[in-house]
Amino acid sequence: MYTKFSPEMKDTHLILVPSMLPIHFKFIVPVFEMSGYKLEVLQTDNDNIRQEGLAHVHNDMCYPALLTIGQFMDALKSGKYDLHHVVLAMTQTAGGCRASNYLSLMRKALEQENWEFIPCLSANLSGLEKDSGIDFTLPLLLRIVYGALYGDALMWLKNQVKPYEIHAGQTDQVVDEIAQEIVGMFSTGQYRKSKKIYKDMIERMKAIPRTKEKKIRVGIVGEIYMKYSPLGNQHLEDYLIQEGFEPVLSGVMDFALYTIENGLIDYRYYHMHAKTKPVYQMAKDVIMRMQKTFRDAIKKDGTFTEPDDFAEVIRNGKPFIDPGVKMGEGWLLTSEVVSLVKSGVDNVIMCQPFGCLPNHIVAKGMTKKIKEEFPQVNIAPIDYDPSASKVNQENRIRLMMANARLNAQNKEA
């Protein structure tokens, strides 16, 4: 019998979370702390994480499961934590893939170490672990949404500034300063003044001295963990910047909208969620309006390229893939690639765990169809798993880079 996180543990236990979105978690951790929860995002990145993952998870299992569970095991064995006062937490999409089994795998790993007393919890919107013990009040949910939106905005601007910064490290420093100031606003209610916050964010990011050099833009798509986790994708964004490219990465709120849109698709296709359909529609409309505030601020300023409107992302994918394809990253992955190409990003890296059937179908499986429509597109699917060396992955990416540079030279000729 496994231990569940109960409301009484809120005051006594530290909730450990695996690393994934470095900028976003600058907001999410304080937001939970304001509701009385003590959170710590694990920052570890070492080979022992993979070894612990392999020791506790079968190597045929999804690579993100191996990494997140390995990171938890590495932390619990570090001696840093009181094992009787920690909780292991992770988000789950609970779709038709192995991600739905992460919690069971984590509990099995704890059982191997005789740590069944350590509670686990899942943050999801699909009914898994209904009695997780976290009270998602409206104020907490509102802060989470705003925190994710501000994280998306900072990540979007950072990737347009950092590749060109004259003083190394200045972009990251400004991002940290902006994040700290916004966090302070969460306790006063000022965080909802998004127009003012976005305007200030843009002003401070564009004030960073940058070169006038024009760099090739490379889109990053893929399975959500591999796409956003530096531990999972071997610090792909930093690697691209180091090699002289500009990474282009859509916000995590687009993935949230994807899951909401899937609820509406289920209603249209199968007449499911009849009672909750209005809630899905309202959530979609509210989030898209909130995203529009950032896009409008960027357009008004004129310095940076704005992110795609999610309504346009949905439309872009429909000629290529049916919206009923919802396993893994489903129609979203294909739609993002088409949106990138239409916005002038002809080079795309698809990050996926090796053996991830849903993402092989909607990523590798869709490249031929996309290339038939856009022959200039340069797509590199990159598989990540414990047996794939960093050198092998970088060699694949270098080949994509070489083709990108050659294509850019041919355009200029």
N, C-alpha and C positions, 0 to 999 in steps of 0.2 A: 504493500500500500504506500503510495507516494504522498509527500507533504504538499499541501496547497498554501498559497499565500493568503493569509486571512487579514481582515481590516486591522486587527490588533497589532500586527507586525509592522504597521506603518511607522510607529514611533521607535521601534527597536531594531529594525533590519535595514541594511544597506542593499539597494537594488543595483546589481551589476548588469550592464548593457554592453553587447559587443560593438566594436567600432564600425561605423559605416559612413556617415555624412559629417565630415569634420566641421564644416561651417554651421550646419543646421543644429548640431548637438550643443553648440554654444548657447542656443536659445532654449532647446528642449529641456536640458537639465535644470536650469533655473526655474523654468515654468512649472515643472513637477515639484520642485522644492517649495515653491509658493503655495502649493496645495498640501504641503506637509510630508512629501515623499523624499527620501534621501537616495539620490541616483549617482552612480559613477560610471562613466563611459570608459571602457578599457582602451588604453592607448598602446598596448604592447604590439610589437611587430618583430617577431623573431622566428627562426626555423623550428624552435621547440613547439610552437603553436601547431605547425603542420604535423609534427611527430606525435603530439598528444591527440590530435584529431585522428590520425591513422590508427592510434592505439585504441581508440574508443568508438570509431565509426568505420564501417566497412568501406574500403576504397572505391567500391562501385556506387556508393551513395553520392548524393549531390555535394559538390565541392564547397558551396557556402555552408552547408551543415557541418562538414568536416572542419572548416575554419572557425566558425562561431563556437562550436563545442570545444574545439582545441584551444581557443582563446580563453574560454571559461575554465577549462581544466588547468591550463598553464597558470592562470590567476589564482585559482584555489590552492595550488601546490606551492605558490610563491612564498607563503608564510605571512603575507601582508594582511590577510583578512581573518576575522573571527568566523569560522565556518558555521557556527550556530546562530549567526546573526547576519547572514547574507541571503539574497534571493537572486536567482538567475532569470533574466527577462529578455525576450526577443519579440520582434514584430513578425506576424505571419499573414500572408495573403490568403491562405487556406484554399487555394485553387486546386485544380486537378493535376497536381505534381507532387514531387517528394517533399516540397516545403511544408506540406500539411503534417508531415511526420517528425518535424524537427524537435518538437517538445517531447515526444515519446523517445526519440533517440537520446535527447539530453538526459532524461530520467534514467534510461538504460545505462548511460555513461556514469551517472552518479551512483547507481546501484553497483557497478563494477568496483567502485572505490569505497563502497560501504558508506556512502554519503546520502542515503535516501532521505535523511532529515532536512536536507537543503530544499526549500521550496522553489518551484519553477512557475513562471507565468507567461502567458502569451497575450500580446496586444494585437487584436484583430477586429475586423468588422463582420466576421462571418459566423459567429456563434461558437467558435472553439473556446474552451475554457470559460464558460459563462460566469463561473463563480471565481474569477481570478483574484478578487479582493481589491482591485483598484476602482475607485469611485470616479468615473469619468463625468464630472459635473459640467454644466454648460460653461462656466467661467474657465475651467481647465481646457475643455475642447476648443474654446475660442482662442485661448492663448497658444495652444498647440498649432492651430491653423495659421495664426499670424506669425508664429515663430518659423513655421515651415516656409511661408511666403517670403519673409525677410531673408531666410537662409537661401532660398532660390535666387532672390534678387542679388544678394552679395556674391553668390557663386557665379552668376551670369556676368556680373560686372568684373569680378576678379579675373575671369578667363579672357576678358578683352583688354585688361590692363597689364597683368603680370608678364605676359610674353614680351612686352615692350618697355617695361620699367627700366629706367636708367640706373637707379640705385637698388641693387639687389636686396630683396626682403622688405622693401617699403610697402608693397601692395598688401602682403600678409599682415604687416603691422597696422595699416589703416583699417583693414577688415576686422582685426581684433578690437581696435578702438571703437569702431562703429557698433559692433556687436555688443560690447560692454555697455555702451550708452543706451542702446535700445533695450537691453535687459533691465536696466534701471527704470525704464518707462513702464515695464510690465506691472510693477508694484503700485504705480500711480494712475494707471489707466490711460496714460498718454500714448501707449503703443498703438492705439486705434487711429491715430492721426497719420494714416499711411501716406497721404499726399505729401505732407511736410517731411516725413521721414525719408521717402524715396527721393525727393528733391535734394535734401541734404546729403544723402548717400551718393547720388550721382555727382554732385558738386565736389565732394571730397575725393571721390575716385578719379574724376577727370583732372583734379589738381596734381595728381602724381606725375612727375616728369617722365615722359615717354619718348621713345624714338619714333621717327616718321616711317620706319621700315614697314613694308607691306608683307605680311606673313601668310602662308597657306593655312587655311582653316581645316581642321579635321574633326568630324563629328564622332561622338562616342554614344553608342546605343548598346542594348543588351539586357540580360537578366538583371534584375534590380540591384542585387547585392554586388555582382561583378561590375556593374556600371558605376556604382557610387562608392564602393569600399576601396580605399587605397591598399588595405591589406589583401583584398581579393585580387585586384587588377595590377598589383605590383607598382602602385603609384603612377598610373598611366598618365594622368593629367600633367604631373610634374615632368615625366619623361618626355612627353610631347613638347612641352615648353622648353626643356633643356635642349632638345634637338632642333629648335627653331620654328616650331609650329604653334598655331593658336587652337586650343581645344574648344569644342562647342558641345555643351552638355545641357540638355533640357532639365527643368526643375522637377523635384520629386512630387510637387503638387499635380503635375501632369499625370503621374502614375495614380495618384489618389482619384483624379477625375476619370481615369481609365476604369478603375474599379467601380466608380459610381455609374459611369456610362454602361458598364456591363449589366448592372441591375436594370437599367432602362431597356437594354437590348433583350434581356430575359423576358421582360414584360411584352415587348413587341413580338418576339418570336414564339414564346411559349406561354404567355399570359400568366407568368409568375409575378410575385411581389405586387399584386394588385393593391394591397392595403398600404404598402410602403412606397409605391411609385411616386406619389406627390412629394415625399420626403427626399427621395433620390433626385427628383427634378429640382427641388428647391436648393438642395446642397450643391448641385451642379451649377445652377444659375448664380448662387452667391459667390462660390469660389471663382468662377469665370469673371464675375464683375470685379472681384478683388485683384485678380491677375491683370485685368485691363487697366487698373490704376497705375501699375508699374509700367506697362507698355506705353500708356499715354505720357507718363513722366519722361520716359526715354525719347519718345517721338518729339515732345515739346523741346527738350534740350538739344537733340540733334547730334550729340557726340558719339553715342554708341548705337549698335544695331540692337533692335528690340527682339525679344523672343517671339516665336510663332503663337498666334491665337489658337487655343486648343480646338475651337470649332473648325478651324482651317485644317488642323492636323487630322481630325476625324474625316473631313471631306477628302483630303489628299490620299488616304489609304483605301477608300472604297473602290476605286477602279482596279485595285490590285488584289485585295483580300476581303473576304466577307466578314462583316462585323461579328458574325457568330463564332469566329475563331477566337476563343477566349482563354485557352490554356496557356500557362506561363505568361509571357508578355504579349501573346496573341497579336491581334491586329495593330496594337500600339507600336510594336517594334517596326513593322513594315511602314506604318504611317509616318513614324519619325524619320525613317530613312528618306522617304519620298519628300517630306517637308524640308529636310536638310538640303537635298539636291535642288529643290525649287527655290530655296533661299540662297543658292550659290555655293553651297558646301558640297563639293564633288568627291570628297575623300571621307570614308566612313570606316570606323573600327567597330566590329560587332563582338562584344565581350560575352562569352557564355561558358558555363561549366561544362566540361567534357561529359558527353552522355546525357545532356539535358534534352530529352526528346522534344518537348514543346518548343524550346527555343531553336533547336536545329531545324525544325519545320518552318517556323516563322522568320528565321534569320537566314541560314544557309539556303534553305529550301526556296526562299523568295528572291534570292539574288539574280537568278537568270531572268525572271519576269521583270524585275526592276531595270536590269541592264538592257533588256530589249527596248524599253521605253526611253531610258537615259544611258546611251552607250558610253558616255564620257565618265560615268561614275566609277570610282576606284574603291571597291569594298574589300576589306580584309577581316574575315571571321577569325577570331582568336580564341582557342580553347584553353581553359585554365583548369588544371587539376594537379594533385600532389606529385604526379610523375612527370609533368611538363616543366622543363627547366626555364628559368627566367631568360637565359640566353636564347633558347629556341623561340620563345615568345617575342623577344626583342628583334630577332632576325626576321620573323614574319612581318613585324611592324616596320622594320627598316626597308623591307621590300616594298611595302605600301608607300612609304615615304619617298623612295627613289622614283616610283611611278608618279607620285604626286608632283615632285619637282620637274620631272620630264614633261608631264602634261602642262604644267604652268609655263615652262619654257616654250612649248609648241604654241600655246595661246598667244604668247608675246611675239612670236616670230611672224 
